[in-house]
Amino acid sequence: MSAVPDANWAEGRSDTGLSPEERAVEQHLELLDRVIGLEEQLRELRVPDLLGPTEVVAVERNLASMRTSMTWRAGRVVTLPIRAARVIKRRLLG
């Protein structure tokens, strides 16, 4: 969704002057379009979780077993300097 532009479509054109009523209608339609877009975004965000309670438990169990694997631990050791540098950078730069 794009931001509402500050200028309307007719600005800068000498042959297409809008009357105050037309400008008000155009602004009203822009706001209506923005509201409809925001309502759709809200509807998408309100979608409930797709996993049921038993599926959530199964996913958490799989994640726990993955984190105890040797591959996961080796990856964490290898990426430790990069993660530490990121934390230091965040603390120093704000």
Phi and psi restraints in degrees (value plus and minus 20) as a CYANA .aco file:
   2 SER   PHI    -107.0   -67.0
   2 SER   PSI     138.6   178.6
   3 ALA   PHI     -93.7   -53.7
   3 ALA   PSI     135.0   175.0
   4 VAL   PHI     -92.1   -52.1
   4 VAL   PSI     102.1   142.1
   5 PRO   PHI     -89.4   -49.4
   5 PRO   PSI     131.7   171.7
   6 ASP   PHI     -93.9   -53.9
   6 ASP   PSI     -55.4   -15.4
   7 ALA   PHI    -119.8   -79.8
   7 ALA   PSI     129.1   169.1
   8 ASN   PHI    -108.4   -68.4
   8 ASN   PSI     154.6   194.6
   9 TRP   PHI     -87.0   -47.0
   9 TRP   PSI     -41.2    -1.2
  10 ALA   PHI    -114.9   -74.9
  10 ALA   PSI     -28.7    11.3
  11 GLU   PHI     -87.0   -47.0
  11 GLU   PSI     120.1   160.1
  12 GLY   PHI      68.2   108.2
  12 GLY   PSI     -23.7    16.3
  13 ARG   PHI    -131.2   -91.2
  13 ARG   PSI     104.8   144.8
  14 SER   PHI     -96.9   -56.9
  14 SER   PSI     -45.4    -5.4
  15 ASP   PHI    -108.1   -68.1
  15 ASP   PSI     -25.3    14.7
  16 THR   PHI    -146.6  -106.6
  16 THR   PSI      56.3    96.3
  17 GLY   PHI    -107.2   -67.2
  17 GLY   PSI     115.3   155.3
  18 LEU   PHI    -117.5   -77.5
  18 LEU   PSI     119.4   159.4
  19 SER   PHI     -96.3   -56.3
  19 SER   PSI     142.2   182.2
  20 PRO   PHI     -77.7   -37.7
  20 PRO   PSI     -54.7   -14.7
  21 GLU   PHI     -87.5   -47.5
  21 GLU   PSI     -63.6   -23.6
  22 GLU   PHI     -85.0   -45.0
  22 GLU   PSI     -59.1   -19.1
  23 ARG   PHI     -83.9   -43.9
  23 ARG   PSI     -60.6   -20.6
  24 ALA   PHI     -85.2   -45.2
  24 ALA   PSI     -60.3   -20.3
  25 VAL   PHI     -85.1   -45.1
  25 VAL   PSI     -61.6   -21.6
  26 GLU   PHI     -83.2   -43.2
  26 GLU   PSI     -64.7   -24.7
  27 GLN   PHI     -83.7   -43.7
  27 GLN   PSI     -58.8   -18.8
  28 HIS   PHI     -82.1   -42.1
  28 HIS   PSI     -64.1   -24.1
  29 LEU   PHI     -86.0   -46.0
  29 LEU   PSI     -57.6   -17.6
  30 GLU   PHI     -82.1   -42.1
  30 GLU   PSI     -64.6   -24.6
  31 LEU   PHI     -86.2   -46.2
  31 LEU   PSI     -59.5   -19.5
  32 LEU   PHI     -82.7   -42.7
  32 LEU   PSI     -62.5   -22.5
  33 ASP   PHI     -82.4   -42.4
  33 ASP   PSI     -61.4   -21.4
  34 ARG   PHI     -84.3   -44.3
  34 ARG   PSI     -63.0   -23.0
  35 VAL   PHI     -83.1   -43.1
  35 VAL   PSI     -63.4   -23.4
  36 ILE   PHI     -82.2   -42.2
  36 ILE   PSI     -61.8   -21.8
  37 GLY   PHI     -83.6   -43.6
  37 GLY   PSI     -62.6   -22.6
  38 LEU   PHI     -86.5   -46.5
  38 LEU   PSI     -57.1   -17.1
  39 GLU   PHI     -83.8   -43.8
  39 GLU   PSI     -58.8   -18.8
  40 GLU   PHI     -86.3   -46.3
  40 GLU   PSI     -61.0   -21.0
  41 GLN   PHI     -81.8   -41.8
  41 GLN   PSI     -62.5   -22.5
  42 LEU   PHI     -82.6   -42.6
  42 LEU   PSI     -61.7   -21.7
  43 ARG   PHI     -81.8   -41.8
  43 ARG   PSI     -60.4   -20.4
  44 GLU   PHI     -86.4   -46.4
  44 GLU   PSI     -57.0   -17.0
  45 LEU   PHI     -93.4   -53.4
  45 LEU   PSI     -41.5    -1.5
  46 ARG   PHI    -106.8   -66.8
  46 ARG   PSI     -17.4    22.6
  47 VAL   PHI     -82.7   -42.7
  47 VAL   PSI     108.2   148.2
  48 PRO   PHI     -88.4   -48.4
  48 PRO   PSI     144.1   184.1
  49 ASP   PHI     -76.5   -36.5
  49 ASP   PSI     122.2   162.2
  50 LEU   PHI    -104.3   -64.3
  50 LEU   PSI     -33.0     7.0
  51 LEU   PHI    -119.5   -79.5
  51 LEU   PSI     121.9   161.9
  52 GLY   PHI    -103.7   -63.7
  52 GLY   PSI     154.9   194.9
  53 PRO   PHI     -80.3   -40.3
  53 PRO   PSI     -61.2   -21.2
  54 THR   PHI     -90.2   -50.2
  54 THR   PSI     -54.1   -14.1
  55 GLU   PHI     -88.7   -48.7
  55 GLU   PSI     -56.5   -16.5
  56 VAL   PHI     -82.6   -42.6
  56 VAL   PSI     -63.0   -23.0
  57 VAL   PHI     -82.2   -42.2
  57 VAL   PSI     -62.1   -22.1
  58 ALA   PHI     -84.6   -44.6
  58 ALA   PSI     -61.7   -21.7
  59 VAL   PHI     -85.3   -45.3
  59 VAL   PSI     -62.1   -22.1
  60 GLU   PHI     -83.7   -43.7
  60 GLU   PSI     -58.3   -18.3
  61 ARG   PHI     -84.7   -44.7
  61 ARG   PSI     -63.1   -23.1
  62 ASN   PHI     -83.3   -43.3
  62 ASN   PSI     -60.4   -20.4
  63 LEU   PHI     -83.9   -43.9
  63 LEU   PSI     -62.8   -22.8
  64 ALA   PHI     -83.3   -43.3
  64 ALA   PSI     -61.5   -21.5
  65 SER   PHI     -88.9   -48.9
  65 SER   PSI     -53.9   -13.9
  66 MET   PHI     -85.8   -45.8
  66 MET   PSI     -61.3   -21.3
  67 ARG   PHI     -89.2   -49.2
  67 ARG   PSI     -40.2    -0.2
  68 THR   PHI    -110.3   -70.3
  68 THR   PSI     -23.3    16.7
  69 SER   PHI     -93.8   -53.8
  69 SER   PSI     136.8   176.8
  70 MET   PHI     -86.8   -46.8
  70 MET   PSI     -55.2   -15.2
  71 THR   PHI     -83.7   -43.7
  71 THR   PSI     -62.7   -22.7
  72 TRP   PHI     -82.4   -42.4
  72 TRP   PSI     -66.3   -26.3
  73 ARG   PHI     -82.4   -42.4
  73 ARG   PSI     -62.1   -22.1
  74 ALA   PHI     -83.4   -43.4
  74 ALA   PSI     -61.4   -21.4
  75 GLY   PHI     -82.9   -42.9
  75 GLY   PSI     -59.1   -19.1
  76 ARG   PHI     -85.0   -45.0
  76 ARG   PSI     -59.3   -19.3
  77 VAL   PHI     -86.6   -46.6
  77 VAL   PSI     -62.8   -22.8
  78 VAL   PHI     -85.7   -45.7
  78 VAL   PSI     -59.0   -19.0
  79 THR   PHI    -109.6   -69.6
  79 THR   PSI     -17.7    22.3
  80 LEU   PHI     -77.9   -37.9
  80 LEU   PSI     -66.2   -26.2
  81 PRO   PHI     -81.4   -41.4
  81 PRO   PSI     -58.2   -18.2
  82 ILE   PHI     -87.1   -47.1
  82 ILE   PSI     -64.7   -24.7
  83 ARG   PHI     -84.3   -44.3
  83 ARG   PSI     -60.0   -20.0
  84 ALA   PHI     -84.6   -44.6
  84 ALA   PSI     -61.1   -21.1
  85 ALA   PHI     -82.9   -42.9
  85 ALA   PSI     -59.4   -19.4
  86 ARG   PHI     -83.8   -43.8
  86 ARG   PSI     -61.9   -21.9
  87 VAL   PHI     -84.6   -44.6
  87 VAL   PSI     -63.9   -23.9
  88 ILE   PHI     -83.8   -43.8
  88 ILE   PSI     -63.3   -23.3
  89 LYS   PHI     -79.8   -39.8
  89 LYS   PSI     -64.4   -24.4
  90 ARG   PHI     -82.4   -42.4
  90 ARG   PSI     -59.6   -19.6
  91 ARG   PHI     -91.8   -51.8
  91 ARG   PSI     -56.0   -16.0
  92 LEU   PHI     -97.7   -57.7
  92 LEU   PSI     -59.0   -19.0
  93 LEU   PHI    -112.4   -72.4
  93 LEU   PSI     -29.8    10.2
